[in-house]
Each structure stands twice: as C-alpha cells, then as structure tokens.
C-alpha cells in the first residue's frame, strides 16, 4: 500500500484559500442535497485535562471518502502547544484503501476559515469594508485570510485578551492579506460598525455584545462546538437570520443556537443550511439591512472535500511524500 503524506506546508501550497472556499461550497451543497453520507461526529471527553477528541467520517460522491480524528485541548495553550491537533485519512472510494494522510491540525483551521469564507461570500454585503476577528489563534488567522479573500476590505480589527497574541497574529498574517490588520483594544471597539465579524475562540461565554451589531452586518461563529458553549450571544441570534453548515449538527452541538432556542428566541425550522443557499433552494441575504449569522460546528464533508482537492493538486504538482507499507 502506498500512502501520500501531506504536511501543513504541502496542504497550504496545494490548496490556496480560494480553492478551499470552492471546495467548501461543493461540500455544503452535497450535504444539503442529501448526496453526502455523514454520521454525527463522536465526541470523546478527556476529563483529566478538559480535552475532547472528535471522530468524523464522511463520503461525498463528488469529492471522496475519508475520516478525521481531531483533538481540542484548551489547556495546551499554557504548555505552548496548539489547542487543536488532528489527522485526516483519505480513502479510495472504489476500494476503501487508504491513499493519503494529511495534517489535520492545519486542515481543520484552513477548511474552517474557508467555510466562513464561503458563508461570507454568499451572505455579506458586497460593499463590506471593515472586518473584525475575535480571537488570535490558528482559527482566527484563517478567518482573517478567508474574509479578505472574498471581500475588498479596508481593515480587519483583531481583538484577543492577550495583546501579545494579537501583535503576533498581525505580524504573521499581514503579508497574506490585502486589508490592513489593526489591533482593537476591546471587543466593543472591534465589533462596532464592522461589516463582517468572526468569532473564533474556545470561550463558553459570549465574546461580544450583539446590541452593537450595525444593520447589514454578517457574523461568522466558528469557535464553540458543544451545547454548553455560547461564544455568540443570544441577542445576535435574536436579531439575525440564521444560517448553519448542518441543521442536525447544530442542534446536537451548537450552544450558540441551542441556548437561545431553549429560551424561545430562535427555531430550528428557521435555520437555513448554507448548502440550501448554494443550491438556490432557500434565500440568502434578502435586504441590505439584514443581519446574517453563520454558525459552523464543522462537519466531516469539509475535511474530506478539502483533503481530496489538496491531494489531487499535490499529485499534479509533485507535493508530499510517498511511503509504502
């Protein structure tokens, strides 16, 4: 058996953000049309260190077959280690044979950014000029790159409680984006009058005040992934038209929506899957004054679509390393 190993550098070279966003649109469309087979992911708690390991398989007829194992261990930050680690296995859909092993840590952040980029492209106002990113970790970096890829922004404001992390993000990401990255001193400063807001933290409590959203704003919430976590507040949900990657997954995992739902502020039948917008089955933005909120908990179709597209490009360009077992 020959297996192609794709590192973070290989994946970055093989899958530019624009290509990753296109892959996400395909993945979401297949998911919402019922063509993809995607069991709900299994979340395995690791109580001694407050970590969670997730197991996520998927099959997409137009993209491929695969699975991801990803661990989210918030305490790693204090150890100087990434909070998220993972591997993605790509299988041959005709034989089930493993054909590639990808750096899932990079791919998770990259495809999450690309998913928000797809939502932003479909839902944000065309004339958006100011972005805001709450968070300064790996997910926050790809959020900035993704929204910059789909809108001509003048500035993206970055806020995190640790100023040094913000400065590090700005130094590393500024060469990759057209917008000017600026440090915000508070969440209020970041969000006020912003056109596009991305929340990319592991916070269990809201990280900004939904009362501050201006009419026409678009919000991406990608950080929380369990029902007790509420990174985006109920006021945002109350004011917004809600879009999700998967309605089923959001009901099972998205505290940002489940908590307001239990308070009677939103209904699952009103949540629109992004794939339904892509397929023109349900409307996206209907008015320049709409506030739109895309809640992503992440679904395995994203990993499989991104990995399969990266593998094809890597093979065409001689990227990666082949090992035999």
C-alpha positions in Angstrom: 0.0 0.0 0.0 1.3 3.4 -1.0 0.3 6.4 1.2 0.9 10.1 0.3 1.8 12.2 3.4 0.8 15.8 3.1 2.3 18.2 5.7 0.8 21.6 6.6 3.2 23.2 4.0 2.1 20.7 1.3 -1.5 21.4 2.0 -1.0 25.2 2.0 0.8 25.0 -1.4 -1.8 22.6 -2.9 -4.9 24.3 -1.6 -5.0 28.2 -1.8 -7.8 29.8 0.2 -9.8 30.5 -3.0 -9.7 26.8 -3.9 -10.6 25.8 -0.4 -13.6 28.1 -0.4 -14.7 26.5 -3.7 -14.3 23.0 -2.1 -16.5 24.1 0.8 -19.3 25.3 -1.4 -19.3 21.9 -3.1 -19.2 20.1 0.2 -22.1 22.1 1.7 -24.2 21.7 -1.5 -23.7 17.9 -1.4 -24.5 17.8 2.3 -27.8 19.8 2.0 -28.9 17.9 -1.1 -28.7 14.6 0.7 -25.9 13.2 -1.5 -23.3 13.0 1.2 -23.2 10.4 3.9 -22.1 12.0 7.2 -22.8 10.4 10.6 -22.9 12.8 13.5 -19.4 13.0 14.9 -18.4 11.2 18.1 -17.1 13.5 20.8 -14.9 11.7 23.4 -14.4 13.7 26.5 -11.0 13.5 28.2 -11.9 14.9 31.7 -8.5 14.9 33.4 -7.2 17.6 31.1 -10.6 19.1 30.0 -10.0 18.0 26.4 -12.2 16.5 23.7 -11.3 14.1 20.9 -13.6 14.0 17.9 -14.1 11.3 15.3 -15.6 12.4 12.0 -16.1 10.2 8.8 -17.8 11.3 5.6 -18.5 10.2 2.0 -19.1 12.6 -0.8 -19.9 11.2 -4.3 -18.3 14.3 -6.0 -15.3 14.5 -3.6 -14.3 11.3 -1.9 -14.2 9.2 1.2 -12.3 9.8 4.4 -12.3 10.5 8.1 -10.7 12.9 10.6 -9.6 12.5 14.2 -9.1 15.8 15.9 -8.4 16.8 19.5 -9.3 20.1 21.1 -7.3 20.5 24.3 -7.7 24.1 25.6 -5.0 23.6 28.3 -2.4 23.2 25.6 -2.1 27.0 25.3 -0.5 27.1 28.7 2.0 24.5 27.5 2.9 26.4 24.4 1.2 23.8 22.2 -1.6 24.2 19.7 -5.0 23.6 21.2 -6.1 21.6 18.1 -4.3 18.5 16.8 -5.6 16.2 14.1 -5.1 13.8 11.2 -7.2 13.3 8.1 -7.2 9.9 6.3 -8.2 9.9 2.6 -9.6 6.6 1.3 -10.1 5.4 -2.2 -13.9 5.4 -2.6 -13.7 2.4 -5.0 -11.7 0.1 -2.8 -11.6 1.6 0.7 -7.8 1.6 0.6 -6.1 4.5 2.5 -4.3 6.7 0.0 -3.3 9.8 1.9 -2.6 11.0 5.4 -3.0 14.8 5.9 -2.0 17.2 8.7 -5.4 17.6 10.3 -4.4 20.4 12.6 -3.7 22.7 9.6 -6.5 21.3 7.5 -9.1 21.9 10.3 -8.2 25.5 10.7 -7.9 26.1 6.9 -11.2 24.5 6.0 -13.0 26.2 8.9 -11.7 29.5 7.6 -12.8 28.5 4.1 -16.3 27.6 5.3 -16.7 31.0 6.9 -15.3 32.5 3.6 -17.9 30.7 1.7 -20.6 32.0 4.0 -19.2 35.5 3.9 -19.1 35.4 0.1 -22.8 34.3 -0.1 -24.2 36.4 2.8 -22.1 39.6 3.5 -23.0 42.8 1.7 -20.9 43.2 -1.5 -19.7 46.6 -0.3 -18.3 45.4 3.1 -15.3 47.4 4.1 -14.5 46.6 7.7 -13.9 43.2 9.3 -13.4 42.1 12.9 -11.9 38.9 14.3 -12.4 37.9 17.9 -9.5 35.5 18.8 -5.9 35.3 17.9 -5.3 31.5 17.5 -5.0 29.3 14.4 -8.7 29.6 13.6 -8.6 33.4 13.9 -5.8 33.5 11.4 -7.7 31.6 8.7 -10.8 33.7 9.4 -8.9 36.8 8.5 -7.4 35.3 5.4 -10.8 33.9 4.2 -12.9 37.1 4.6 -10.1 39.0 2.9 -10.3 36.6 0.0 -14.0 37.3 -0.7 -14.4 41.0 0.1 -12.2 44.0 -0.7 -11.8 45.1 3.0 -10.0 48.3 4.1 -9.3 47.0 7.6 -9.7 44.0 9.8 -9.7 44.7 13.5 -8.3 41.9 15.7 -9.1 41.5 19.4 -7.9 39.0 22.0 -7.4 39.5 25.7 -3.7 38.9 25.3 -2.2 41.8 23.4 0.9 39.9 22.5 -1.1 37.3 20.7 -2.8 40.0 18.6 0.5 41.5 17.6 1.9 38.1 16.7 -1.2 37.4 14.5 -0.9 40.7 12.8 2.8 40.3 12.1 2.3 36.8 10.7 -0.9 37.3 8.7 -0.5 40.9 7.3 1.7 39.7 4.4 -1.0 37.3 3.3 -4.0 39.8 3.2 -4.9 42.9 1.3 -6.7 44.6 4.3 -4.8 46.5 6.9 -4.8 44.5 10.2 -5.2 46.6 13.3 -5.3 45.8 17.0 -8.6 46.5 18.8 -8.4 47.4 22.5 -11.8 45.8 23.3 -14.5 43.6 21.8 -16.7 46.6 21.5 -14.1 48.5 19.6 -13.6 45.6 17.2 -17.3 45.0 16.5 -18.8 48.5 16.5 -19.6 49.5 12.8 -17.9 46.4 11.4 -19.4 44.8 8.4 -18.1 41.3 8.9 -17.5 39.8 12.4 -15.8 36.5 13.0 -15.8 34.8 16.4 -13.0 32.2 16.6 -12.4 31.4 20.3 -12.9 28.5 22.6 -14.9 30.7 25.0 -18.0 29.2 26.7 -19.5 32.7 27.2 -20.3 35.4 24.6 -17.2 37.3 23.4 -19.1 40.4 22.0 -22.3 42.3 22.5 -24.9 41.7 19.8 -26.6 45.0 20.6 -23.5 46.7 18.9 -24.1 45.0 15.5 -25.0 47.5 12.8 -27.8 46.8 10.4 -26.4 44.7 7.5 -23.6 43.1 9.5 -22.6 39.5 8.8 -21.3 37.3 11.7 -19.4 34.0 11.5 -19.3 31.9 14.6 -16.8 29.0 14.4 -15.3 28.6 17.8 -17.9 26.9 20.0 -18.7 23.2 19.3 -20.6 21.9 22.3 -24.1 22.7 23.6 -22.8 24.4 26.8 -20.6 26.8 24.8 -22.1 30.2 23.8 -19.4 32.2 22.0 -22.0 34.3 20.2 -24.7 35.9 22.4 -28.5 35.4 22.2 -29.0 39.0 21.2 -27.1 38.3 17.9 -29.2 35.2 17.3 -32.4 37.1 18.1 -31.6 39.9 15.6 -30.2 37.8 12.8 -31.3 35.5 10.1 -29.5 32.2 11.0 -27.5 30.0 8.6 -25.7 26.8 9.6 -23.4 24.2 8.0 -25.7 21.4 9.1 -29.0 21.8 10.9 -28.7 18.3 12.5 -25.2 19.0 13.7 -26.2 22.5 15.0 -29.0 21.0 17.1 -26.6 18.5 18.6 -23.6 20.7 19.2 -24.1 24.4 18.8 -24.7 26.1 22.1 -24.8 29.4 20.3 -28.1 28.3 18.9 -29.4 25.7 21.3 -29.3 28.0 24.4 -31.3 30.8 22.6 -33.6 28.1 21.2 -34.4 26.9 24.7 -35.2 30.5 25.6 -37.6 30.7 22.7 -35.6 33.2 20.7 -35.0 31.0 17.7 -36.4 28.0 16.0 -34.5 25.2 14.1 -37.0 25.3 11.3 -35.9 28.9 10.6 -32.2 27.9 10.3 -31.0 27.8 6.7 -28.3 25.4 5.7 -25.6 27.1 3.6 -25.9 24.4 1.0 -29.5 25.3 0.5 -28.5 28.8 -0.4 -25.8 27.5 -2.8 -28.4 25.3 -4.5 -30.9 28.2 -4.6 -33.4 26.2 -2.5 -33.6 28.9 0.2 -32.7 32.6 0.1 -29.6 34.1 1.5 -29.4 37.8 2.3 -32.7 39.4 1.4 -32.1 43.0 2.4 -29.1 45.3 2.8 -30.3 45.8 6.4 -30.4 42.1 7.3 -28.1 40.9 10.0 -26.9 37.4 9.0 -25.3 34.9 11.3 -23.5 31.7 10.0 -22.9 29.2 12.8 -20.5 26.4 12.0 -19.7 23.5 14.2 -17.8 21.8 11.4 -18.8 18.8 9.5 -16.6 16.0 8.1 -17.6 16.8 4.5 -15.4 19.8 4.8 -12.4 17.8 5.7 -12.9 15.2 3.0 -13.6 17.8 0.3 -10.6 19.9 1.3 -8.3 16.9 1.6 -9.4 15.3 -1.7 -8.9 18.5 -3.6 -5.5 19.1 -1.9 -4.4 15.5 -2.7 -5.3 15.9 -6.4 -3.3 19.2 -6.6 -0.4 17.7 -4.7 -0.2 14.7 -7.1 -0.3 17.1 -10.1 2.5 19.3 -8.7 4.7 16.7 -7.1 4.0 17.7 -3.5 4.0 15.5 -0.4 6.0 12.3 0.4 5.0 8.8 -0.6 5.6 5.9 1.8 5.0 2.2 1.4 3.7 -0.2 3.9 
